[in-house]
Amino acid sequence: MRLSTKGRYAVMAMVDLAQHSDGNPVSLAEIADRQEISLSYLEQLFARLRKGGLVRSVRGPTVEGAACAGGVAAPAVTRGPAVA
């Protein structure tokens, strides 16, 4: 499967989210640091992923984070309206 740069970043961010969530929301800033992606670019990606129903946003007193919406395969991340 050939991925665009945007698709690759979206998949890697989703993998990072799945690896580090332990059922709890993960700060987008933490994902951006670990994946070496600009926070503003990651926010744009996650806005599309939220619209596609792949993640849900969680706001707290100190961080804004994201949590996985459920079991998601890479094709769902790259083919849907989320990153098109």
ABEGO torsion letter per residue (X at the ends): XBBBAAAAAAAAAAAAAAAAAGGBBBBAAAAAAAAGBBAAAAAAAAAAAAAAGABBBBBBAABBBBBBAEBBBAAAAAABAAAX
